[in-house]
């Protein structure tokens, strides 16, 4: 997978959160998918960190902590809870 493709995956998932994040039954699934995609793509494509940093409320410190944390999925998901409807792609 190329760098552009990995960025597009993350962008698409963020766009889905922006469009469908208000639906309680979809949000947890989208967050889980986003966290898993980030966790899988990040080791090979550091560029997706820039995409994640464009999300309101996500900081470099959040990302560093979540990468070091063995339960990173919980940390990642909590980063998006406050900004589901403010993502602009």
Secondary structure, 3 states (H helix, E strand, C coil): CCHHHHHHHHHHHHHHHHHHCCCHHHHHHHHHHHHHHHHHHHCCCCCHHHHHHCCCCCCHHHHHHHHHCCCHHHHHHHHHHCCCCCCCC
